[in-house]
Amino acid sequence: MLKEFREFIVRGNVVDMAVGIIIGVAFGAIVNSFVNDVIMPPIGLLLGRVDFTNLFVVLRAGTTTGPYASLGAAKAAGAVTLNIGVFINAVMSFVIVGFAAFFLAKGINHLRRTKAAAAVAATTKLCPRCCSIIPVKATRCPHCTSEFAA
């Protein structure tokens, strides 16, 4: 059983999946930093110096009553909060990762279509009379029955 497990682990698909997960986690950390440190500060500045990480609503006060200067202070006091800013940052991160995944998939699909078109072009040609796609070796068009040299 241990031998089968080792064979399963060293299979190419499992290794590729592990590398993809590791790259995905690293990419997620980069996107989170990009959202929290690059995108949200200018948006907060444009909206009147709002720090989105400290945008929260106190649902129940903690051991010391508010107002709390930051989310960290509210958490330290034991307050129950609705963390709207953290949620906004998470949504922005998700949207950026979604766009990145979309553009990656779009690029891969373009490469696949180009490769498939090249493979089809090498094995087919157009009939000069009816413009139907026919095999390269054909001497007569199956659609319009025109004859031509191979």
N, C-alpha and C positions, 0 to 999 in steps of 0.2 A: 504494500500500500504506500509506503514511503517513496518507493521508486516511481510509482505512478504519479504521486504528487509532485516530485521533482521534475518529471517529464512535462507535466502540465504547466508548471511555473516557468520553465525555460522555453516553452513554445513562443514563437514570435508574437502571436496576438496578445498574450498576457504581458509580455515585456513592453510592447507598443502601448498597451492600455496604461500600464504603470507610468511610463514616460509621459503620456498625455495627461494623466492626473497630476503629476508633479509639475508639469509646465502650467497646467490650468490653475493650480493653487498659487504658483508664483505670479502668474498673470493677474489673478484676483487681488493679490496684495498690491501689485503695481496700480491696478485700476482704483482700488480703495484709496491709496495714497493720492492718486491723481485727482479723484473727486474731492476728498477731504482737504487737500493742501493746495490745489491749483484752481479747481473750478468753483467750489463753494465760497471761498473768501471774496472773490470779486462780485459774485452774485449777492452775497450778504452785504457788501459795501454799497452796491447799487440800491439795495432795498432798505437802506438806512442803518448801516452798521449792525446787521443781524448776524450773530454767530450761530449757524445752524446746529452745531453740536450742542449748544446750550439752549436750544429752543425746546421747551418742555412745559407741560402742564402738571401742576401738583394735584394729585387726586386725594391724597391724605398726608397731612403733615407728619414729620418725623418726631424724634425726641425733642429737638429744638424747633420752634416754629419759624416759618419763613418770613419774609421772602428770601429765597436762596439765590446766591449770586451766579451759581453755575450748576450744571447737572451733577458734577462731582460732589459739590457741597450738599445737594439734596440727597444724593445716595449715601453720603457719609452720615447724614442726620437720620437716615432710615425712612425717608419720605417715599411714598408710592407715587411714581411719576408716569406720565404718558409722554414718551420720548419722540416727539414729532420730528425734530431735527435729525436724529439718528435714522429714522425711517426714511426721510427725504434723501439722506446720503446713500442709504442702501438702494433706494429706487434708482438714483442716478448711476450708481455702480452697475446695477443690473442692466440698465439701458445701454451703457457704454460696452459692457461685455456682450450684450445681445448684438449691437452693431458690429463689433469686432468679429463675432462668430458668423454673422451674416456675410460680411465682406470676405472672410476666409472661405466660407462655403461657396460663395459666388465665384471666387478665383479658381477654386478647385473644379467647379462645374465647367467653367470656361476652358480650362486645360483639358478636361475630359472630352468636351465637345470638339475641340480643335484636333485632338488625337483621333477621335472617332471619324471626323470628317476626312482627315488625311488617309485613314485606312479605307474608307469607302471610295474616295477618289482614286486610289491606286487600283481598285478592282472593278470600277465601273467607268462608263463614258456616256455621253449624251448622243442620241440619235440625231443626225443633222436635219432630218425631215420633220419629226414629230416632237423632238426634244424630250423623249422619254429616257429614263435611266436604263441602260442595258449593260451586260457584262463586257469587259474589254475584249474578250476573245470572240464575241458574236460577229457573224458575217451577215446576218439578216435581223432586222428589228422585229421582235415578237408583237409589237403593237401596230405598226403600220406596214410591215412586211417589206420595207425598203432594203435593197441589197447594198452593201458597201464592203470595201476591202478590210480585211482583218487587221 
